[in-house]
């Protein structure tokens, strides 16, 4: 692939102001997991790892949908997680 074959897609990003400046959101969401693993080397149990993963994956999603973190955590820890609405059919 070269610039000449991808020119339209590359330049499209310059005109779409609704796009974030970086497309590394998934990488930023995983960074705390990597940091935790480096600091503590592991989780005490499989259940602890699952809880950590549930919280770390739920918070960015609720933040994107303008749900307060404390409300999301309360529902999550009461086994009633917030679920995003289904996308509208086109």
Backbone as a ProteinNet text record, in pm:
[ID]
protein_1_A
[PRIMARY]
XXXXXXXXXXXXXXXXXXXXXXXXXXXXXXXXXXXXXXXXXXXXXXXXXXXXXXXXXXXXXXXXXXXXXXXXXXXXXXXXXXXXXXXXXX
[TERTIARY]
83.6	0	88.1	44.8	119.5	24	83.4	2.3	-91	-40	-121.8	-244.8	-234.2	-351.3	-444.5	-394.7	-474.3	-499.5	-473.6	-480.1	-615.5	-724.8	-858.2	-883.2	-847.7	-870.4	-783.6	-660.5	-568.7	-615.3	-649.6	-690.7	-829.8	-910.8	-1043.8	-1033.8	-931.5	-912.4	-888	-833.6	-808	-935.9	-1036	-1160.7	-1267.3	-1253.2	-1353.4	-1311.9	-1369.1	-1332.9	-1393.3	-1487.9	-1547.7	-1459.7	-1356.6	-1266.8	-1165.3	-1130.7	-1027.3	-891.2	-801.4	-668.7	-588.7	-618.6	-551.3	-654.9	-617	-708.8	-661	-591	-534	-615.5	-747.1	-829.4	-821.1	-822.7	-814	-682.2	-574.7	-444.6	-443.2	-503.8	-509.3	-595.5	-700.2	-784.9	-711.1	-615.7	-540.7	-421.6	-378.1	-258.8	-266.5	-378.8	-382.9	-366.6	-414.8	-398.9	-251.8	-182.1	-39.4	38.2	1.7	68.9	47.1	-76.2	-105	-21	-11.5	65.9	214	268.2	409.6	437.5	343.9	365.7	349.9	240.6	212.1	246.7	281.9	320.3	204	95.5	-16.5	-137.8	-245.9	-364.1	-364.1	-428.6	-430.4	-512.9	-616.2	-698.7	-757.4	-812.9	-878.1	-998.9	-1070.7	-1187.6	-1146.4	-1032.8	-983.3	-951.6	-890.9	-858.3	-985.7	-1088.2	-1215.1	-1281.8	-1280	-1338.9	-1266.1	-1135	-1055.1	-1088.2	-1097.6	-1127.1	-1267	-1363.7	-1500.4	-1505.1	-1440.1	-1440.5	-1365.2	-1247.3	-1165.6	-1229.8	-1312.3	-1377.3	-1508.4	-1573.3	-1703.1	-1688.3	-1591	-1577.3	-1554.5	-1465.3	-1451.1	-1578.7	-1651	-1775.4	-1879.1	-1896.2	-1995.8	-1953.5	-1823.8	-1774.8	-1810.6	-1797.8	-1829.9	-1978.4	-2061.5	-2206.6	-2255.1	-2162.8	-2190.7	-2271.1	-2226.3	-2282.4	-2180.3	-2225.5	-2134	-2065.8	-1936.7	-1858.2	-1912	-1949.2	-1997.4	-2126.7	-2215.3	-2340.6	-2309.9	-2218.2	-2180.9	-2119.9	-2033.2	-1969.5	-2070.5	-2163.3	-2265.3	-2345	-2389.5	-2465.3	-2379.2	-2255.7	-2166.7	-2142.3	-2115.4	-2085.3	-2209.6	-2327.9	-2453.3	-2502.7	-2412.2	-2443.2	-2556.9	-2562.2	-2661.3	-2589.6	-2494	-2413.4	-2496.8	-2453.3	-2518.7	-2482.4	-2581.1	-2558.8	-2592.1	-2500.9	-2528.4	-2652.2	-2725.3	-2842	-2799.7	-2888.9	-2860.1	-2857.1	-2766.7	-2760.7	-2890.1	-2926.4	-3046.3	-3021.8	-3123.3	-3110.4	-3112.6	-3032.1	-3023.1	-3136
-118.4	0	124.8	219.6	343.7	460.6	577.9	698.6	718.2	692	716.4	626.9	504.2	415.5	442.2	501.3	527.1	675.6	757.5	903.3	949.9	901	945.9	913.4	792.4	752.3	832.9	859.3	935.2	1079.4	1141.3	1281.6	1300.2	1195.8	1203.3	1238.5	1188.5	1217.6	1365.8	1436.6	1579.9	1662	1614	1688.8	1648.6	1535.4	1488.2	1530.3	1639.3	1694.5	1616.2	1527	1446.7	1328.4	1298.6	1188.2	1232.2	1142.8	1177.8	1190.4	1264.3	1283.7	1153.1	1061.1	932.7	821.7	709.4	595.7	483.5	518.5	420.3	403.6	423.2	412.6	273	170.2	33.8	12.9	67.4	55.2	129.1	247.9	323	251	181.1	107.2	-12.3	-67.9	-183.7	-146.1	-22.2	20.3	-6.5	21.2	-6.7	-154.8	-242.7	-386.5	-423.7	-371	-398.5	-341.8	-221.7	-160.7	-245.4	-292.3	-376.2	-503.4	-565.1	-688.4	-663.5	-549.6	-519	-493	-427	-391.3	-511.2	-586.2	-692.8	-831.7	-844.5	-970.1	-1064.7	-1052.7	-1144.2	-1100	-1173.5	-1156.5	-1269.8	-1249.1	-1351.2	-1473.2	-1451.7	-1563.2	-1530.6	-1632.4	-1612.9	-1521	-1534.1	-1449.2	-1302.3	-1275.7	-1137.7	-1081.4	-1162.2	-1117.9	-1088.1	-1171.4	-1148.4	-1020	-995.9	-872.8	-749.7	-756.2	-644.9	-617.3	-723.6	-708.3	-651.4	-694.9	-642.8	-493.4	-451.9	-309.2	-228.5	-276.6	-201.5	-193.6	-289.6	-283.1	-205.7	-207.4	-140.9	10.9	59.4	203.8	283.9	243.5	321.7	323.2	210.7	204.6	298.9	297.5	385.9	532.1	559.3	696.4	748.9	664.1	704.1	733.1	675	695.5	792.8	867.6	971.4	915.2	802.1	742.4	767.6	818.3	844.1	715	723	605.2	538.5	617.5	557.7	480.4	533.3	462.4	332.2	339.1	220.2	114.5	156.4	61.3	-3.2	74.8	18.8	-89.1	-58.1	-157.6	-278.6	-255.4	-364.8	-459.1	-402.1	-485.3	-552.1	-507.6	-572.8	-667.9	-708.2	-799.1	-748.6	-618.4	-556.5	-452.9	-497.2	-401.4	-324	-201.7	-120.9	-179.5	-193.6	-249.4	-142.3	-116	-13.8	-49.2	51.6	23	-37.5	-116.8	-177.9	-68.9	-78.8	22.7	22.5	139.4	152.9	94.2	29.2	-27.7	85	72.1	176.7	168.8
0	0	0	-74.7	-80.9	-63.7	-49.9	-33.7	-152.5	-272	-391.6	-395.5	-344.3	-345.1	-227.4	-118.8	0.5	24	-75.8	-60.6	-6.5	-61.6	-19.7	127.6	169.6	309.2	404.9	366.1	451.9	466.3	356.3	359.4	418.5	417.7	478.2	626.5	693.3	836.3	861.6	765.8	782.5	781.9	713.5	698.9	799.4	863.8	959.4	1099.8	1146.5	1277	1392.6	1365.2	1472	1511.3	1434.1	1466.2	1571.2	1664.8	1762.5	1693.8	1756.9	1699.6	1693.6	1781.1	1780.5	1778	1723	1716.3	1807.9	1912.7	2003.6	2131.1	2125.5	2246	2307.1	2224.9	2277.1	2350.3	2296.1	2360.8	2494.6	2498.7	2624.7	2728.3	2683.9	2777.1	2837.2	2764.3	2815	2901.8	2894.9	2967.3	3118.1	3188.1	3331.7	3365.3	3279	3302.6	3296.2	3197.6	3183.4	3302.3	3345.6	3460.9	3586.3	3607.7	3725	3721.4	3604.1	3591	3619.4	3575.1	3598.7	3746.3	3813.3	3953.7	4046.1	4030.5	4125.8	4074	3948.1	3884.2	3857	3932.8	3910.5	3991.3	3975.2	4059.4	4161.3	4274	4378.1	4338	4258	4212.6	4075.8	4013.8	3884.4	3899.1	4009.3	4034.9	4046.9	4111.6	4121.6	3983.4	3898.9	3763.4	3684.6	3701.5	3631.8	3680.7	3812	3866.7	3813.1	3814.5	3764.6	3617.4	3538	3395.5	3373.9	3454.5	3439.6	3467.2	3573.6	3608.5	3503.9	3463.5	3368	3229.8	3193.7	3062.8	3069.2	3183.4	3196.8	3206	3278	3298.9	3170.2	3081.3	2957.4	2873	2872.4	2794.8	2852.7	2983.5	3044	3030.1	3038.2	3021.2	2882.2	2781.4	2644.5	2627.6	2714.5	2707.5	2815.2	2875.3	2975.1	3093	3144.5	3265.5	3376.5	3491.4	3602.1	3647.5	3672.9	3710.2	3836.5	3935.7	4061.1	4039	3954.9	3923.4	3849.4	3755	3678.2	3769.4	3861.8	3953.5	4047.2	4098.9	4188.6	4116.9	3994.7	3918.5	3884.6	3845.9	3809.7	3927.1	4044.2	4160.9	4218.8	4179.1	4218	4109.4	4020	3909.1	3821.3	3802.9	3715.9	3628.9	3543.4	3467.6	3366.2	3340.1	3237.7	3102.8	3016.9	2883.8	2781.3	2688.2	2587.4	2504.4	2459.1	2376.4	2242.5	2186.6	2056.1	1950	1852.8	1747.6	1666.1	1620	1538.4	1400.5	1347.6	1212.4	1110.6	1007.7	905.2	806.1
[MASK]
++++++++++++++++++++++++++++++++++++++++++++++++++++++++++++++++++++++++++++++++++++++++++

